[in-house]
């Protein structure tokens, strides 16, 4: 059975998880009730940090991963299922074949191959036998799963060169600078899915470990959005900030084992 990827509404839980993929940056706005129709400009995000170097593999900041890397399947604003690196698929039981976009390139010009996809799934511990077959990815699952395309929304399953996360991906944003704050991602020109996934010209990440400092950055209009812990919710509401419901951190967003913040707030 062959299916092209439709624009399909997802279950709310999957929608929120999908927003942690390539659509996260627009998702922060959408969940806050801010229209994502207006494009361009720079989105300034104050994050808990500290920001590790993008060359540190598994220590990559998930927000950076979300911009730099692209998944086999992507979730767009409003919870629509969009083509990612996989343009179509065949399957429905244990055996699946995903046809990859032959025009997909990493930011350094290398083609994105089925070998890269298979290595990325293996590195992420995805429970399937993954192998390259020409320009397609073959998956053999331990049990039949008709919902496989939805499972592939997991941002941990993004595709990297050779399966290794780093400063080069194939996503809608490319790394402009790192090492000294603020980090900056800029839109990857000519990206075939950039119109759906990149709603800003650039995204600046400002590391502010102190939650009080993140609140001050929002109030001083030095940041557009930031995660705040529950202890500051009252102060945020009193100051007129808006809660972006449903957009939560993954635990890895806060380095060093610190308790992750629970919600994003938007400076309306």
C-alpha positions, 0 to 999 in steps of 0.5 A: 500500500503506497501513501503520499504524506498528506496534510493531516491533523494529529492527535493533540499529544502528537501535535505537541510532540511534533512541535518539538521538531522542526516546527518548534520555533513557530510552535512557541508562538502558535501555542501562545496565540500569536499568529505565525502568518507574519514571517521574517525578523529575529525570534529572541529566545532566553533559555535556561542554558548553559549552551553546550557547543554544537560539536558535543554530540548528545549534548546538543541543545534540543532547540538547536537540534530542532532548527538544524536537523530535519526528520523523516516526517515533520509537523507543521503549525496547527499539527499538520503532518508534512513531508520531511526527508521522506516524501512517501512510504509503503507499508502498514505492517512490519515492513516499510519502505520510505522514499527519501527526497533525492534533492535533500542536502546537508548544509555543507552540500553533501546529499542526505542518504538512506545510509544517514537515515539508517545510522540516525535511527540506529544511534537513537535506539529506534527498535527496527532493523534499518537499512539503505536500499538505493534512495529509500530506507527499509525498516523491519519492525519487531511488530506490525505498526500502522502508525509508524509515520506518526512515531517518526515525528519524534525529534530524537529521530532526526537525520544527521550526517552519518547519524552523528549530531553536530553543527551541520544538518539539513534543517530549515536553519543553519548555525550562524555563530556559537560559543559566545552568546547569543547563539544565532540560527539563520534561515537556510536559503532555498530549503524545500520545506523552509516555508513550512518550518522556518517562520523567522529570518533568524533565531537568537538563543540567549543563555540565562540560567537564572529564571529571575533573569529570564523573567527580567529579559521578557519584561525588558523586551530583551527576549520574546519568549522564555521558559519560566518555572511554576514559582514565577507563574504568578509574577509573569501573569501579573506582568501581563506575560502570556503562557504558551500552553502545551509547549514544554521542555524536553528534560535534556533542555536544561544541562547539568541535571537541573530541574527543567522549566515547565512552560514557555512564556511570551512577551505579548 
